[in-house]
Amino acid sequence: MNFVVEFYRLRDADEAMLDRVSLEAPNLRVALQGATELFRSLAMPQIPDRLRISDENGSELYAGPADGTYQADR
């Protein structure tokens, strides 16, 4: 399945997009793990504090901390 991972900073109610990456993964759990690895390896202009994962149709599947401290049961 193709996922879109967006890394952003959240300040008050404003979001600043830092990077958007397409990621191929069999399910959301693996996509979250891949997003965590990308968080650690991508060279972004600032350090993101949030990430959003959407499916290929743009439906949001996850939004949470960019450092991988997401819920383990997802």
N, C-alpha and C positions, 0 to 999 in steps of 0.2 A: 504494500500500500504506500502511496506517496503522501508524505506529510510536509507541511510548511512550518518551519520554526522561525519565530520572530523574537529577537532579543531587543529589549527596550529598557529605558529608565523611566521610573514613575516618580513625578514630583507634584505634590498636591493632586490635582485631577488631570494633569497634563502628562501625556506619554511622548517620549522621544525615541523613535525607532533607530536602533544602532545597526542592525543587520537582519537580513531575511535569507534563510537557507532552505533549500529543498532537501528532504531526507527520505530515503526509501527504507521502510521497516515493515515487518510482518504485523505488528500491533502497536498500540499506544505505549505499552510498557517499554518495549524496545526503543521506540521513538524518544521517550523520556530519557532513557539511558544514553542514546546517541546525542541528544541535545545537551546533556551534562558534559559529555566529552567535547562537544563543540564549544561550550562555554569556556572550557579550560584551554582550548587550542586556537581559537580564532583570534586574530589581531583586530580588535575593534577600537574605535577612537576613544571610547569610555568603557568602563566596566558596567555591564548591564546588571540590573537588580531583579528583573522580571523576564519571563519568557511566556510565549503563547504558542500552542501547537494547534494547527488547523488541518482539516483534511483537504483533499484536492478540490473540493467544492467550496471551501472557505468557511465551513462550519467549525467553530471553536470547540476543541476537544479538551484542552487543558490550558490553564493560565495559573502561573505561580512563580515561586522564587527561581531565579536563573541558576543558582548554585547547586541544584539537584536535591534540595531538601523537600522534595515533594512527598506526598503520602505513599507509603510502600504498597498499599492495597489497591492502587489504581491500575 
